[in-house]
Amino acid sequence: MGYLQLARAVCRRAEREVVALLRTPSPGGASPSLIKEGEKEGVFQYLNRLSDVLFTMGRWVNKKQNIDEELWKS
């Protein structure tokens, strides 16, 4: 499970970096981007879904190894 949590943390960090990159204006007022306008939402969505999958896989591994999980209280 530890590697899956680490992978999820890296994925979440990448997600935050992509959001910051998309919000940062380029010098000179122009807005050239490495990501095409129509693909921006797809990149963010992909990273978000990847994070979800890694979280779910981590829970599944814990269940298979009979590892108790900490219950979250809201």
N, C-alpha and C positions, 0 to 999 in steps of 0.2 A: 504494500500500500504506500510506503514511503516515497517510492519513485513516482507513483501516480500523483501524489500530492505535490511533489516537486514540479512535475511536468505541468500540472494545473496552475501552479503559482507562476511559472514562466509564461504560460499562455495568457494568464490574466494581465501580467506585466506588459506583454506584447499588445494586448488589447488596449490598455491605457495609452501606450506609446502611439498606436495607430490613431486613436482619437485625438491625442495632442497634436500629432503631425497634420491631421486633416483640419484642425482648427487654427494652425499657425499660418499667418499670411506670409507669402514669399516677399523678399526684398523688391522694392520698386513698384509694388502694388499689383504686379501681374500675379497670376495664380497658376503657374505651371505645376503639375503634380506628377509624381511617379505613378499614381493610381488614376485611371480614367474616371471621369465623373460618374458614369453609370455603374462602375465597379466598386465604388467606395463603400456602399452599404453592404455589398456582398462580402468584402474583406472583413468588415466588422462582424457581420453575421457568422461567417465561418469561424472566426476566433471564439466568438461567444458559444457557438455550438460545440466546438472542440473542448472548451472548458467544461461544458455540461457533461460531455461524454467521459472525460477524465474523472470527473467527480463521481459519476454513476459507476464507472469501472472500479474506482477505489472502494465504493460501498460494497460492490459485488465481491471483490477480493476479500474484504473483511468478513463478509457473511460466509464465504467458502472456508475461511481459516478460523471460523468461530471466534472472531475478535469482536468484543463488545464495543459499541460506538457510544460516544458521549451524546446524550440527548440535548437538543437545543431548547432553551426556554425563551419564549418571546414575550 
